[in-house]
Amino acid sequence: MKNLGKNLLGAFTLLVVVAFIFSLFVNFGSSSPKNLDISQVAADVAAGTVKNITVNGNDLSLTLADGTQAVSHKESDASLTDTLKNYGVTPVELSKVDVTVQSQSGFDYWMGILLPTLVSVILMVLIFWWFFRQARMGANQAMSFGKINIRLFSANRDKVTFKDVAGLKESKEELEEVVDFLRHSKKFIDIGARIPRGVLLMGPPGTGKTLLARAVAGESGVPFFHLSASEFVEMFVGVGASRVRDLFATAKKAAPSIIFIDEIDAVGRERGAGLGGGHDEREQTLNQILVEMDGFDRDTNVIVMAATNRPDILDPALLRPGRFDRRVVLDIPDIKDREEILKIHAKGKPLDKTVDLRTVAVRTPGFSGADLANLMNEAAILAARNNRKTVTHEDLLDSIEKVMLGPARKSRVISDKEKKVTAYHEAGHALVAASLKDADPVHKVSIISRGMAGGYTLKLPIEERHLRTRSEFLADLAVSFGGYAAESAVFKDVSTGSSNDIKEATDLARRMVTQYGMSDRLGTRTFGKNDEMIFLGRELTAEKDYSEAIGTEIDEEINRIIKRTFDFAKKAVTAHRDILDKIAEALIKKETLEQEEFAALIKGSGLKSSTV
Ligand code: ATP
């Protein structure tokens, strides 16, 4: 479209230029003599005031008796004498005028004939040329359909090294070996070692897989071809495979080099696991990747790196030795790594003296590297919006909640009644959390709406944990029901504010029974096969591998767990109604209670640490 516009503009400009030149020629030589009509000429001839007439085709140039010049035109199929006779000029009167007939020639004459033809021919040629060009471009596009649009990271521009990746010590060690292969491949080949072909980076979203792959490229200084697996897949069968061939051919030409395929699960899903056909294209693409990885010569120095969040759904053939045999796991960062990541992203952002990145790291368990980078950025934006030159500790703490729950919606108008309901709801969560030994300590309670939540109670674990226990889950469930229990105890009514709590609690109770073997009655087995099948973007329900009777038992167990934890929450809020009121009142007054304020409120209230 852009080209079409450009061409049209070009053609238009050309037309204007041609018309301009043409008009120059047409007016050429006309020193504006008087223009007479033929009847006037006849009258003048009759009156004897015309000295001579020069006839050139149909054009007449006249010289009058007083010496002035004039021009006129006659009809094309009649001679001048006939015309004048018809106007009543007698032969005697005519004989007094000197008539000269000129043969038609000269520049003007030829230009007059040729120019219109020339202009139209030129225009035709231009239009044809333009059409051919378009057609040729289309043909080229069709030919390059199977070509892949790979991005080549230049090692010098935006160079990333291992220093820019915080934490991930083991992953970096593993990849340092890869860098060594790329840099000093000869020493490995000489000793008969086979250079690894594929490195699979696995880990939750935002843990730095792409960053680490770029760091490998930066460290080894070789060309780095980067693309996302979804770029292989087109509407047409066979295009993906052709693009894979093209990609590997390009990388081999540039060897030693790295190919990085992001989100490999887009094409690398286990074959034959698709729903009702239609997966030919993806499977062909995957086959081609397998073939290409096999096809490397022993000493072809191309390493394929790939990233995925879902290694469990990859085709086993991709993972066998000789393909992606090196697997590097990237985990959600622990507290030390979080601090490091924060430090890296604090570069270039002047921090206030009050900032303590360790505290920020403590408050952000479960945050990925990308979340932390985002947090730092949000804090900087907050500082800039408040016209400050440095980022303060407060900015960082505020941003934690913003990243977790969405921006605060302080301006949302809520009625006093709603405010009271929200305050009791959050007070219920906080109170139940405070009365449980296995619940995480409350860090903050707030009734300021954030994102979708009306209010929130922030609980954070004391230390990093990788395993969760049944007692912790039961405590979590009881805390979830705290809001609902408080609302029903105080108002004898419940609001829609608990819907999300209930949904999450039910999910957790189901997982406890069906996946974690945490039900005494049903024992240590899983229920339902969770083979991932994504259909139209939604996960289809797990396959049922148990009887109807067991299904009923599962439901009963889920209900039992929910009832048990809900009863605990109900008991806690009714037994400590006075503390509940105190917390809710404080919330209505202050809107947000920090950890210390909350601790001061419940101190000496006789709240015991118990278990569900
Ligand atoms: P996805 O699976 O969603 O593609 P990813 O694992 O590839 O995610 P990256 O794109 O590598 O994640 O990371 C996103 C951003 O997070 C990086 O650009 C970087 O700013 C930050 N980040 C993640 N991990 C780290 C880390 N260990 N050190 C420094 N920055 C990190």
Residues whose N, C-alpha, C, O or C-beta is under 5 A from the ligand:
A	BS01	ATP	D164 V165 A166 P204 P205 G206 T207 G208 K209 T210 L211 I341 I344 G369 A370 A373
